[in-house]
Amino acid sequence: MIVIDDDADVAETTAAALRALGHRVGVVTDPRQGLAVVAAEKPDIAFLDIGMPHIDGFKLATMLKSAVPELCVVAVTAYDEPQHRRRGRSAGFDAYLAKPVDLATLEAAMSTLLESRAPP
């Protein structure tokens, strides 16, 4: 798993929650590095902020899904209006979580995504 968020504190907090659930998690705070890191590390899930400089989360999600179609991409964002969610679906997000995300919500979203990828 990887967390891509330009706010280092938020990225590390999200990663720590995922680690507490037993997952190996990388952190990237510059979205421009996100595609290269995902290509090199091949995570199952990428957790993206939306409001980032240089490349916003919508554009990054589109880029990631184009490069790695099997990657699950989850928005973890304060942008929680209906138009943001619609745009998120168009960008290829598999799940859309509004900040602050509690541990139970994060775990439920992850479980659903990982189960959907499991072979029958």
Secondary structure as UniProt FT lines:
FT   STRAND          2..4
FT   HELIX           8..20
FT   TURN            21..22
FT   STRAND          26..28
FT   HELIX           31..33
FT   HELIX           34..41
FT   STRAND          45..48
FT   HELIX           57..67
FT   TURN            69..70
FT   STRAND          72..77
FT   HELIX           82..91
FT   STRAND          95..98
FT   HELIX           103..117
//
